[in-house]
């Protein structure tokens, strides 16, 4: 049902209660007005807004799934009056997902993709058009569109209720534990199977962590963020020989997360080799953490 038709229906039903006068949106209870604002935001082609706050580039999506090319600015109905703008933005902040660390330049480019696993359309942002999302061996994007910078005091991270931070990487380390039978003892680091090695996996913020600088911009209090999520990038594995004997895991990162962190996920590996057993164990640990937070 269109927003216009909804308002007309509400006016017809509430006519006797207002003595025959036309029903104004602000005569509706706040709960109904929020439903109207939600319909208006969704009718605005699943809007995607990008803005800068301090040194961070933030992307706000009203919905995770986007099937149409979004507009480049604010919808015109926000200019109706101050009350509508204030109330509708409260609805936006309560529902939209804010992403930090997803892209590092503006303008960026969006790619519409259909996921065979989730059976849904989604949008992926990148710094360039010619990225792996458009390669022939992957699902072709249904469209490519620019994401331009929005400059407005209406957009602030401190009001966001759902935030996703992409700044974590796997820290891979390789330790030689036995070089007694090394075929190349003169090499400082032998890469052959003659030496026994231990693979280390730890989660850490990327170089120049943004989260420490980001924390003051977020409201982590009781009435602040409801859902804070982290995504982990596979990181750089400095060695490609699959001859490690033991893998050591460092999960201390999970112990230091604030209570508003509801989920930690691992990005898909793209075009690179990673130890399958180690990555599987990392995904298992993330699922275990997510289940524990879902139960609290």
C-alpha positions in Angstrom: 0.0 0.0 0.0 1.3 3.4 -0.9 1.9 6.0 1.8 -0.7 8.3 0.2 -3.3 5.6 0.2 -2.5 4.7 3.9 -3.0 8.3 5.0 -6.3 8.5 3.1 -7.6 5.3 4.7 -6.6 6.6 8.1 -8.4 9.9 7.4 -11.6 8.1 6.4 -11.5 5.9 9.5 -10.8 8.8 11.9 -13.1 11.3 10.2 -15.9 11.3 12.9 -13.3 11.6 15.7 -12.1 15.0 14.3 -15.5 16.4 13.5 -15.2 16.1 9.8 -11.9 18.0 9.5 -9.1 16.6 7.3 -6.7 14.4 9.4 -3.2 15.8 9.7 -0.3 13.5 10.2 0.6 15.1 13.6 -2.9 14.2 14.9 -1.9 10.6 14.6 -0.4 8.8 17.6 3.4 8.7 17.5 3.4 4.9 16.8 1.4 5.4 13.6 3.5 8.3 12.6 6.6 6.1 12.9 4.9 3.6 10.6 4.4 6.3 8.1 8.0 7.4 8.3 9.1 3.8 7.9 7.1 3.6 4.7 8.4 6.9 3.4 12.1 5.8 4.0 11.4 2.5 2.3 9.6 4.1 -0.6 12.8 6.2 -1.1 14.4 3.3 -3.0 16.2 1.8 0.0 18.4 4.8 0.6 22.2 4.6 1.0 23.8 7.7 2.5 27.6 8.3 2.9 29.1 10.9 5.1 32.4 11.8 6.9 32.7 12.1 10.6 36.2 13.1 11.7 38.5 10.9 9.7 35.9 8.1 9.3 33.8 7.4 6.2 30.4 6.2 7.3 27.7 4.5 5.1 24.1 4.3 6.3 21.6 1.9 4.7 18.0 1.9 5.7 17.7 -1.7 4.6 20.4 -4.5 4.1 18.8 -5.6 0.8 18.7 -3.1 -2.0 17.4 -3.8 -5.5 17.1 -0.4 -7.0 19.6 2.4 -7.6 19.3 4.7 -4.6 19.1 8.5 -4.9 22.1 10.7 -4.1 20.6 13.0 -1.4 17.9 13.5 1.1 14.3 13.0 0.2 12.3 16.1 -0.4 9.6 15.3 2.3 12.2 16.0 5.0 11.7 19.7 4.2 8.0 19.7 5.1 8.6 21.0 8.6 11.0 20.7 11.5 8.9 18.2 13.5 8.6 15.8 10.6 12.3 16.0 9.9 13.2 15.4 13.6 10.8 12.5 14.0 11.6 10.8 10.7 15.3 10.9 11.5 14.7 9.3 14.8 13.0 6.5 12.9 16.0 6.4 10.4 18.5 6.1 13.2 16.5 3.3 15.0 16.4 1.2 11.8 19.3 2.0 9.5 22.6 0.2 9.6 25.7 2.4 9.8 29.0 0.9 8.4 32.4 2.2 9.3 35.6 0.9 7.6 33.7 -0.6 4.6 35.2 2.0 2.2 38.0 4.5 2.6 37.4 7.0 -0.3 34.4 8.9 -1.6 32.8 8.8 -4.1 32.5 5.0 -3.9 30.6 2.6 -6.1 27.8 0.2 -5.3 27.3 -3.1 -6.9 24.0 -5.0 -6.8 24.5 -8.7 -6.3 22.3 -11.7 -5.9 23.4 -14.2 -3.3 22.7 -17.8 -4.1 23.2 -18.7 -0.5 20.9 -16.2 1.1 18.5 -16.1 -1.9 18.4 -12.3 -1.7 19.8 -9.2 -3.4 22.4 -7.2 -1.6 24.6 -4.2 -2.2 28.4 -4.2 -2.0 30.4 -1.0 -1.9 33.9 -0.6 -3.2 36.4 2.1 -4.0 36.5 1.2 -7.7 34.2 -0.2 -10.3 36.6 -2.9 -11.6 36.7 -5.1 -8.5 36.2 -8.8 -8.0 32.4 -8.4 -7.7 32.3 -7.9 -11.5 34.5 -10.8 -12.5 32.9 -13.4 -14.8 33.3 -16.3 -12.3 31.1 -14.5 -9.8 27.5 -13.3 -9.8 27.2 -10.3 -12.1 25.9 -7.1 -10.5 22.5 -6.0 -11.6 23.7 -2.4 -11.6 26.6 -0.2 -10.6 25.9 3.2 -9.1 28.0 6.0 -7.4 27.7 6.8 -3.7 28.4 10.5 -3.2 29.2 12.3 0.1 26.4 13.9 2.0 27.3 16.9 4.1 24.7 17.6 6.8 24.5 18.0 10.6 21.6 15.6 10.5 24.0 12.7 10.1 25.9 11.8 13.3 27.1 8.5 14.5 26.2 9.2 18.1 22.5 8.7 17.2 23.0 5.3 15.4 21.5 2.2 17.0 23.0 -0.4 14.6 26.7 -0.1 13.7 29.0 -2.4 11.8 32.8 -1.9 12.0 35.1 -3.5 9.4 38.6 -3.1 10.8 39.6 -6.5 12.2 42.1 -8.8 10.6 43.5 -12.2 11.3 47.1 -11.9 12.4 48.9 -15.0 10.9 52.3 -15.9 12.4 54.6 -18.8 11.5 57.0 -20.2 14.1 59.8 -22.7 13.3 60.1 -25.2 16.1 62.4 -27.8 14.7 65.1 -27.3 12.1 67.2 -30.3 12.9 66.6 -31.9 9.5 66.5 -28.6 7.5 67.8 -29.0 3.9 68.7 -25.3 3.8 70.2 -24.5 7.2 71.9 -21.4 5.8 68.5 -19.8 5.2 67.1 -17.5 7.9 63.6 -18.8 7.2 63.1 -22.1 5.4 59.8 -22.6 3.6 60.1 -26.3 2.8 58.5 -29.3 4.5 61.8 -30.4 6.1 61.1 -28.0 9.1 58.3 -28.3 11.6 56.2 -25.2 12.1 53.5 -23.8 14.3 50.8 -21.6 12.8 49.5 -18.9 15.0 46.1 -17.2 14.5 45.0 -14.1 16.5 42.4 -11.4 15.9 43.6 -7.8 16.1 42.6 -4.4 14.8 44.3 -3.3 11.6 47.3 -1.0 11.6 46.2 2.4 12.8 43.0 1.0 14.5 40.0 3.1 13.9 37.9 1.7 16.7 39.9 3.4 19.4 39.3 6.7 17.6 35.7 5.7 16.9 34.6 5.0 20.4 34.1 8.6 21.5 31.8 9.1 18.5 29.5 6.3 19.5 27.0 6.2 22.3 27.8 2.9 24.1 25.5 3.8 27.0 22.2 2.3 28.1 20.2 4.2 25.6 22.8 4.2 22.8 23.8 1.5 20.4 21.7 -1.7 20.5 23.7 -3.7 18.0 27.4 -3.3 17.3 28.9 -5.8 14.9 32.5 -6.5 13.7 33.6 -8.1 10.5 37.0 -9.8 10.2 39.1 -9.8 7.1 41.3 -12.8 6.3 44.4 -10.7 6.5 47.8 -11.4 4.8 49.2 -14.9 5.2 53.0 -14.6 4.7 53.4 -18.2 3.8 51.7 -20.6 1.4 53.0 -24.0 2.3 50.6 -26.3 4.0 53.0 -28.2 6.2 52.3 -26.8 9.7 52.0 -29.3 12.5 50.1 -27.3 15.1 47.8 -24.2 15.1 47.8 -22.0 18.1 44.7 -19.8 18.6 44.5 -16.5 20.6 40.9 -15.6 21.4 41.6 -12.9 23.9 40.0 -10.3 21.6 36.6 -11.7 22.4 37.1 -11.2 26.1 37.6 -7.4 25.7 34.5 -6.6 23.6 31.8 -4.3 25.2 28.4 -5.8 25.9 26.8 -4.0 23.0 28.8 -6.1 20.5 26.2 -8.6 19.3 28.0 -10.4 16.5 31.4 -11.0 15.0 31.6 -12.4 11.4 34.3 -13.4 9.0 34.4 -12.1 5.4 34.6 -14.6 2.6 38.2 -15.4 1.4 38.6 -14.1 -2.2 41.2 -15.5 -4.5 43.7 -16.4 -1.8 44.7 -19.5 0.0 44.1 -19.8 3.8 44.4 -22.8 6.1 40.9 -24.4 5.9 41.1 -25.9 9.4 42.1 -22.6 11.0 39.5 -20.6 9.2 36.8 -23.1 10.1 37.8 -22.9 13.8 37.6 -19.1 13.6 34.1 -19.3 12.2 33.1 -21.8 14.9 34.4 -19.4 17.6 32.5 -16.5 16.1 29.3 -18.5 16.0 29.8 -19.5 19.6 30.3 -15.9 20.6 27.3 -14.8 18.6 25.1 -17.4 20.2 26.2 -16.4 23.7 25.4 -12.8 23.0 22.0 -13.7 21.5 21.1 -15.5 24.7 21.9 -12.5 26.9 
